[in-house]
Amino acid sequence: MTKIEKIVLSYSGGLDTSIILKWLQETYGCEVVTFTADLGQGEEREPARAKAEMAGVKDIRIVDLREEFVSDFVFPMLRANALYEGQYLLGSSIARPLIAKRLVGIAREVGADAVAHGATGKGNDQIRFELAVNALDPSIKVIAPWRQWNIRSRTQLLDYAEKHRIPVPSDKRGEAPFSIDANLLHTSTEGKSLENPAEVAPDHVYQRTVDPVDAPDTPEFITVGFERGDPVSVNGKAMTPAALLIELNGLGGRHGVGRLDLVENRFIGMKSRGIYETPGGTILLAAHRGIESITLDRAAAHLKDEIMPRYAELIYNGFWFAPEREMLQALIDQSQAFVSGEVTLRLYKGSASVISRASPIRLNGLRLRSWAARNGR
């Protein structure tokens, strides 16, 4: 085994990463720095600090990344109207490159020669983390305990925790009914009781949205303002990116907007059933397409729609930092120069419908006027 001097661990404070922390300390006999990213998952971050301290960690990093997450990752993706396989708003996929970016940044700061993550060997996240780290700093080693250790079952995991006096919450002692990933953009629930796609997902799976059947019987009307392709206001009130998404999550959630039951094709070659809730993102996608409908030239709009599946697939497969994604982003961002104005939507019983749109941009002949201006005519 290559000698490792210091490791930065992506640490949630949950049972799995608490066990991984202890395993890294035992296996590599070196200092482990913990990094906890606040992406708006709705959990208190301080319990993670307390657990890390209890495990003897001296350098504990808890970083609020909510604004950076929305402004530098979610919004650029939104400009592309990105949907994987025509439906999935990529809530988990778009969070991984930011976590990896900060892992690498901390590793460089503290002089660590390795980073570690808690992604299993069955899903996409292991690939997303590792591709991102490789793109940002190939000299840093990536440690993936779930692919390296000899723990192969939930029982063995709990036995390890008991042996090393790692507290196990009472609700974690049995087989987990499903796994949950959450951030400001979405909540993802998958595995165990959801693995059979023929079975209807139970109501308690949903956490951010009411059942559309139980949503208010009266529609709610909201207006989203855009500047150069990015949302900047709700109902005339200017907001930071994270605050705006939080506001739309609340509005969409109470009207049952943004539910998705999807069987997707994973990068590693298997199919997976997931339940996604993306209330704010669903509203923003509808609103963005609404403002583009009156501000984008026809040819530009059609070209964007042609490249969108490729762009979405790159994000899903972990290639956020790849040159081809950056090339596509440059094209997409160029198209957004005149995508400004306001869109009004009706939220009702699970739907977010555009009912009006307005922009100061004069669309008719815009491409020809721009061409003339560039050529001094």
C-alpha positions in Angstrom: 0.0 0.0 0.0 1.3 3.4 -0.9 2.2 5.5 2.1 -0.4 8.2 2.8 0.5 11.1 5.0 -2.8 13.0 5.3 -6.4 12.5 4.0 -9.3 14.8 3.6 -12.6 13.0 4.0 -15.9 14.1 2.6 -17.8 13.7 5.9 -21.5 14.0 6.5 -21.4 12.9 10.2 -23.8 10.0 9.4 -23.2 6.4 10.3 -21.4 5.4 7.1 -18.9 8.3 7.0 -18.3 8.0 10.8 -17.3 4.4 10.2 -15.2 5.4 7.2 -13.4 8.0 9.3 -12.4 5.4 11.9 -11.4 2.9 9.2 -9.1 5.5 7.5 -7.5 6.3 10.8 -6.8 2.6 11.5 -5.9 1.6 8.0 -3.6 4.4 7.0 -2.4 5.5 10.5 -2.4 9.2 9.5 -4.2 12.4 10.2 -7.7 12.7 8.7 -9.2 16.1 8.0 -13.0 16.1 7.8 -14.9 18.3 5.3 -18.6 18.8 5.6 -20.3 20.7 2.8 -23.6 22.5 3.5 -25.5 22.4 0.2 -28.8 23.1 1.9 -29.6 19.4 2.7 -31.6 20.6 5.7 -29.6 19.1 8.4 -27.8 20.8 11.3 -24.0 20.8 10.6 -22.8 21.1 14.2 -23.6 17.4 15.1 -21.0 16.5 12.4 -18.5 18.7 14.2 -19.2 17.0 17.5 -18.9 13.5 16.0 -15.6 14.4 14.3 -14.2 15.8 17.6 -15.3 12.6 19.4 -13.3 10.6 16.8 -10.2 12.7 17.6 -10.2 14.8 14.4 -8.1 18.0 15.0 -8.9 19.8 11.7 -12.7 20.0 11.0 -14.0 22.0 8.1 -17.7 22.8 7.8 -18.3 25.1 4.8 -21.5 26.8 3.7 -21.6 26.3 -0.1 -25.2 27.1 -0.7 -24.7 30.3 -2.7 -21.8 28.9 -4.7 -23.7 25.7 -5.4 -26.7 27.6 -6.9 -24.8 30.4 -8.7 -21.9 28.5 -10.1 -23.4 25.0 -10.7 -27.2 25.0 -10.7 -27.7 28.2 -12.7 -25.2 27.4 -15.5 -26.9 24.0 -15.9 -30.3 25.7 -15.9 -29.2 28.0 -18.8 -28.9 24.8 -20.8 -32.4 23.5 -19.7 -30.6 20.3 -18.9 -32.6 17.2 -18.3 -31.0 13.7 -18.3 -33.1 11.2 -20.3 -35.6 14.0 -20.8 -36.8 14.1 -17.2 -34.2 14.2 -14.5 -33.0 17.6 -13.3 -29.6 16.3 -12.2 -29.9 17.3 -8.5 -27.3 14.8 -7.2 -25.1 14.9 -10.3 -24.5 18.7 -10.1 -23.6 18.7 -6.4 -20.6 16.3 -6.7 -18.2 18.5 -8.7 -18.5 21.3 -6.1 -17.8 18.9 -3.3 -14.9 17.5 -5.2 -13.6 21.0 -6.0 -13.6 21.9 -2.3 -12.0 18.5 -1.3 -9.1 19.2 -3.6 -8.8 22.8 -2.4 -8.6 21.7 1.2 -6.2 18.9 0.3 -3.9 21.5 -1.3 -4.2 23.9 1.7 -3.4 21.3 4.3 -0.8 19.4 2.3 -2.9 16.2 2.1 -1.9 13.6 -0.5 -5.3 11.9 -0.6 -9.0 12.5 -0.4 -11.7 10.0 0.5 -15.5 9.7 -0.1 -18.3 7.5 1.1 -19.9 6.6 -2.3 -20.5 2.9 -2.7 -19.2 0.8 -5.5 -22.6 0.4 -7.1 -23.6 3.9 -8.0 -22.6 6.9 -10.1 -21.2 9.1 -7.3 -17.9 7.2 -7.0 -17.3 8.0 -10.7 -18.3 11.6 -10.4 -16.1 12.2 -7.4 -13.1 10.5 -8.9 -13.3 12.0 -12.4 -13.6 15.5 -10.8 -10.6 15.0 -8.6 -8.6 13.6 -11.5 -9.5 16.6 -13.6 -8.6 19.1 -10.9 -5.4 17.5 -9.5 -4.3 14.1 -10.7 -1.5 14.0 -8.1 -4.1 13.5 -5.3 -5.0 9.9 -4.6 -8.7 9.0 -4.2 -9.6 6.5 -1.5 -13.0 4.7 -1.9 -13.4 2.6 1.3 -16.5 0.8 0.0 -14.4 -0.7 -2.8 -11.4 -1.4 -0.6 -12.5 -2.8 2.8 -13.9 -6.2 3.6 -17.3 -4.9 5.0 -19.9 -6.5 2.8 -23.2 -6.2 4.7 -25.2 -4.0 6.9 -24.6 -6.4 9.8 -20.8 -6.2 9.3 -21.1 -2.4 9.2 -23.0 -2.3 12.5 -20.6 -4.8 14.1 -17.7 -2.6 13.1 -19.4 0.4 14.7 -20.1 -1.5 17.9 -16.5 -2.8 18.1 -15.1 0.8 17.8 -17.8 2.4 20.0 -19.2 4.5 17.2 -22.7 5.5 18.2 -25.5 4.0 16.1 -28.9 5.8 16.2 -31.8 3.5 16.9 -33.3 4.1 13.5 -30.1 2.9 11.8 -29.9 -0.5 13.5 -32.1 -2.3 11.0 -32.0 -2.4 7.3 -32.6 1.1 5.9 -35.8 1.1 3.8 -34.1 3.5 1.3 -31.3 5.9 0.9 -31.7 9.7 0.7 -29.6 12.4 -0.9 -30.7 16.0 -0.4 -29.5 19.5 -1.3 -31.0 22.9 -2.2 -32.0 21.7 -5.7 -33.6 18.3 -4.9 -34.3 15.3 -2.7 -33.5 11.9 -4.1 -34.7 8.7 -2.6 -33.8 5.2 -3.9 -32.9 1.6 -3.0 -34.4 -1.1 -0.9 -38.2 -0.8 -0.8 -38.1 1.2 -4.1 -36.1 -1.2 -6.1 -39.1 -2.9 -7.7 -40.4 -0.5 -10.3 -43.7 -2.3 -10.3 -44.4 -1.2 -6.7 -46.0 2.2 -6.1 -43.8 4.3 -3.9 -45.2 4.8 -0.4 -46.4 8.3 0.5 -43.8 8.7 3.3 -41.0 8.7 0.7 -41.9 12.3 -0.3 -40.4 14.9 1.9 -40.5 18.3 0.1 -43.8 18.2 -1.7 -47.4 17.6 -0.8 -49.3 15.1 -2.8 -50.8 17.1 -5.7 -54.2 15.6 -4.8 -53.9 17.3 -1.4 -52.5 20.6 -2.7 -54.5 23.8 -2.4 -57.7 23.9 -4.6 -56.8 27.5 -5.5 -53.9 28.2 -7.9 -51.1 30.5 -7.0 -49.5 33.0 -9.5 -45.9 33.9 -9.3 -43.5 36.0 -11.4 -39.8 35.1 -11.9 -37.4 37.7 -13.3 -34.4 36.9 -15.4 -31.2 38.7 -16.4 -29.0 37.2 -19.1 -30.5 33.7 -18.5 -30.3 33.6 -14.7 -33.2 34.1 -12.4 -32.8 37.1 -10.2 -36.2 37.9 -8.6 -39.5 36.3 -7.4 -42.6 38.5 -7.5 -40.5 41.6 -8.0 -38.2 41.0 -5.0 -34.5 40.6 -5.9 -32.8 37.6 -4.2 -29.5 35.9 -4.0 -29.3 32.6 -5.9 -29.7 30.4 -2.9 -32.5 32.5 -1.3 -34.4 32.5 -4.6 -34.2 28.7 -4.9 -35.3 28.3 -1.3 -38.3 30.6 -2.0 -39.3 28.6 -5.0 -38.9 25.3 -3.2 -41.4 26.5 -0.6 -43.9 27.7 -3.2 -43.6 24.6 -5.4 -43.6 22.2 -2.5 -46.9 23.3 -1.1 -48.5 22.9 -4.6 -47.0 19.4 -5.2 -44.7 20.6 -8.0 -41.6 18.7 -9.0 -42.3 15.1 -8.2 -40.7 12.5 -10.4 -40.7 8.6 -10.3 -37.9 7.6 -12.7 -36.1 4.5 -13.8 -32.8 5.8 -15.2 -29.8 4.3 -16.9 -26.7 4.7 -14.8 -23.3 5.3 -16.2 -22.0 2.0 -14.7 -24.5 0.1 -16.9 -27.4 -0.7 -14.6 -30.9 0.7 -14.3 -32.0 2.4 -11.1 -35.4 3.5 -9.8 -35.4 6.8 -8.0 -38.0 9.2 -6.5 -37.0 12.8 -7.0 -38.5 16.0 -5.7 -37.3 19.2 -7.4 -40.0 21.8 -6.8 -37.9 25.0 -7.3 -35.9 23.6 -10.1 -39.1 22.5 -12.0 -40.5 26.0 -11.7 -37.2 27.5 -12.9 -37.0 25.2 -15.9 -40.5 26.1 -17.0 -39.8 29.8 -16.5 -36.5 29.8 -18.3 -38.0 28.1 -21.3 -40.8 30.6 -21.2 -38.4 33.6 -21.3 -36.3 32.0 -24.0 -39.3 31.5 -26.2 -39.5 35.3 -26.7 -35.8 36.2 -26.5 -33.9 33.5 -28.4 -33.6 33.4 -32.2 -35.2 30.3 -33.6 -32.0 28.8 -34.9 -30.2 29.4 -31.6 -33.1 27.9 -29.6 -33.2 24.8 -31.8 -29.4 24.4 -31.6 -29.6 24.6 -27.8 -32.2 21.8 -27.8 -30.0 19.7 -30.0 -27.0 19.8 -27.7 -28.9 19.7 -24.4 -29.0 15.9 -24.1 -25.3 15.6 -24.6 -24.6 18.4 -22.1 -26.9 16.7 -19.5 -25.3 13.3 -20.1 -21.8 14.8 -19.4 -23.0 16.2 -16.1 -24.7 12.9 -15.2 -21.6 10.9 -16.0 -19.3 13.1 -14.0 -17.6 15.2 -16.7 -18.4 18.7 -15.3 -14.7 19.7 -15.4 -14.1 18.1 -18.9 -13.2 20.4 -21.8 -16.2 19.4 -23.8 -18.6 20.4 -21.1 -16.8 23.8 -20.8 -17.0 24.2 -24.6 -20.7 23.5 -24.6 -21.1 25.9 -21.6 -19.4 28.7 -23.5 -21.9 28.2 -26.4 -24.8 28.1 -24.0 -23.8 31.2 -22.1 -23.3 33.1 -25.3 -26.9 32.4 -26.2 -28.1 34.0 -23.0 -27.0 37.6 -23.7 -30.6 38.7 -24.4 -32.5 36.3 -22.2 -33.9 38.9 -19.8 -37.5 39.7 -18.7 -40.2 38.3 -16.5 -42.3 35.1 -16.7 -45.6 34.5 -14.8 -46.5 31.0 -13.8 -49.6 29.3 -12.3 -48.8 26.7 -9.6 -51.7 24.3 -9.3 -52.0 20.6 -8.3 -48.5 19.5 -9.2 -48.1 21.7 -12.3 -46.1 24.9 -13.0 -47.5 26.4 -16.1 -46.3 29.5 -17.9 -49.2 31.9 -18.5 -47.3 35.1 -19.6 -43.9 36.3 -20.5 -42.5 39.8 -21.2 -39.0 41.1 -22.2 -37.5 44.5 -23.2 -35.7 42.7 -26.0 -37.1 43.3 -29.5 -37.1 39.9 -31.0 -38.3 40.5 -34.5 -35.2 40.8 -36.8 -32.9 40.7 -33.8 -30.3 38.5 -35.5 -30.2 40.7 -38.6 -30.0 43.9 -36.5 -27.1 42.4 -34.5 -25.4 41.3 -37.7 -25.8 44.8 -39.1 -24.4 46.5 -36.0 -21.3 44.3 -35.9 -20.6 45.1 -39.6 -21.1 48.9 -39.1 -24.2 49.1 -41.4 
